[in-house]
Amino acid sequence: MDRVLAADIGGTNLRLALINRDGVFLDECRVEARLSRHNKTTTEDAENYILDALQNAIAPFLEQNPVVDIGIGFPGFFRGDSGVLAGSPNLPLLQEFALAERLSERLSIRVSAQNDALCAAIGEQRYGAGRGKSNLLHVTLGTGVGGGLILNGVPYTGERGMAMEFGHLRVVSRNGRSCGCGNHGCLEAYASATAVSQRFAEQSGIDTDARLVYEYACDGNTIASEILKETGLYLGLAIAEAVKLLDIETVSISGGLSHAWHLIHPPLMAELNDNLIPPLRGKINVIHSTLDDNAGLLGAACIASRRQEH
Amino acid sequence: MDRVLAADIGGTNLRLALINRDGVFLDECRVEARLSRHNKTTTEDAENYILDALQNAIAPFLEQNPVVDIGIGFPGFFRGDSGVLAGSPNLPLLQEFALAERLSERLSIRVSAQNDALCAAIGEQRYGAGRGKSNLLHVTLGTGVGGGLILNGVPYTGERGMAMEFGHLRVVSRNGRSCGCGNHGCLEAYASATAVSQRFAEQSGIDTDARLVYEYACDGNTIASEILKETGLYLGLAIAEAVKLLDIETVSISGGLSHAWHLIHPPLMAELNDNLIPPLRGKINVIHSTLDDNAGLLGAACIASRRQEH
């Protein structure tokens, strides 16, 4: 068996794919699943709600595509590679929840689960921009800002599975914008798609999404251009902090906002190099994902197929 | 043979010790060796100057204490555990310098060499405050601010040996104090002994060293107290950034300034917890080194005795 299912779980949608060893998508679909939109008040109810939602979304696709392993990228913190969800900022009732094991019982296949941004890092290192690199810092620029780290070829999760809270690195030290985590000045409050559309609305009076802010910038709107330039600057600052700690040579970036690469990348590199210690300047490669939205699904497929290798 | 020599190399002094497997100091001495005070202009001359200085300082102690291994903690970046110095901010002529191998030829014993702050981390994890922890972030508060990281029991050096430039994390984003590395707003520009004495001189008009600033604070001088409190705040900020990336539970701090622990630690913890994401708040232990100035020597002894184990 060299085919696995992969699932990439978002707040409102869930993507599923049947993927082979070469990373080729043999089938795929997108299912609506409003995981965080529930009114459950007990842990047990919340757990069952999530399991129901995942089972209902995955079972029909699994029936069409029978496999023995599924890998899941999920927005939360996992304990090592145990498949146990330590916690999830968007689903606060779930704590120390054996997601992989419980879902495995329901679907009657083996389930592996890991943080979504770490899955994207794993996919990028195996099939994408980080191919051949044993060390990789991967940044996802979506509704939020996530990070995944590969050290010596191994996904790094930290002591409690909470490593690489990249979006919550502080990029503005005083009077910074407020962030969903409760702090101020976090990268996510400046460089996520949500922040870009908010900042554009504040300055232009136009309510729109980050994709259209990018189009405005391409059409010569200076407010939009400036906001995307600043997005690059803040990303450069945060990457500099990570590089000063980790001495990592390759950084890859995926996600919707990374489509504005030609506007974001030049200020990012300038700010990154300005903030590094001199011997590291000019030595760091920051590259655009070659997998884009599929990085997470491919990484989820990798964690599923690792079970087959053992 | 269960005894090794250990050397801790500073800018003006060099400490030597004969240490046994239990971390007991059997003999020790301090030698003046002005390694960075030379007027050499070629790489070859600078290398020989350093080798001469180290040989002259170590040979007499080695004669009294014959051993087969010496471990050296040196202020610079090393490639993995090869003993090759990739570079040193204070000795810019030295690059890709096979320090361990060249010194081994001169002294006719096996030489291991590693970054001084990483040696302190290794010593602290083996014999000190980090004993029994497989993950440890260690911070040295001396003339500069250094950092060493142990992950899964293994010293982490990064791709070019330049990991854990902890003193150059940026703690002030705009109009920060200038740092020796050429940037502004680095932790080292606020929390090193040098920075503490400079900031005190600027605000009080009194030229003195960090040890006396601490004594002023103990005697009720509010300028001195405020500066040490701010030192704690900046340390807390920088540790928060490292924890958000690495999810490390235990942080130890050594070095002269850490003697002001009762003034530094409370604001440090408050600022650290304020800046963490909520699920990590209250979970991080920041502890005072139990080895103090000896952490680096004990770590150097560890890297020397590892050669005997292989």
Interface residues (C-beta under 8 A of the other chain):
Chain A: F77 A86 G87 P89 N135 G147 L149 L151 Y156 T157 G158 E159 R160 G161 M162 A163 M164 E165 F166 H168 L169 R170 V171 V172 S173 R174 C181 G182 N183 G185 L237 A240 E241 A242 K244 L245 L246 D247 I248 E249 D274 N275 I277 P278 P279 L280 K283
Chain B: F77 A86 G87 P89 N135 G147 L149 L151 Y156 T157 G158 E159 R160 G161 M162 A163 M164 E165 F166 H168 L169 R170 V171 V172 S173 R174 C181 G182 N183 G185 L237 A240 E241 A242 K244 L245 L246 D247 I248 E249 D274 N275 I277 P278 P279 L280 K283
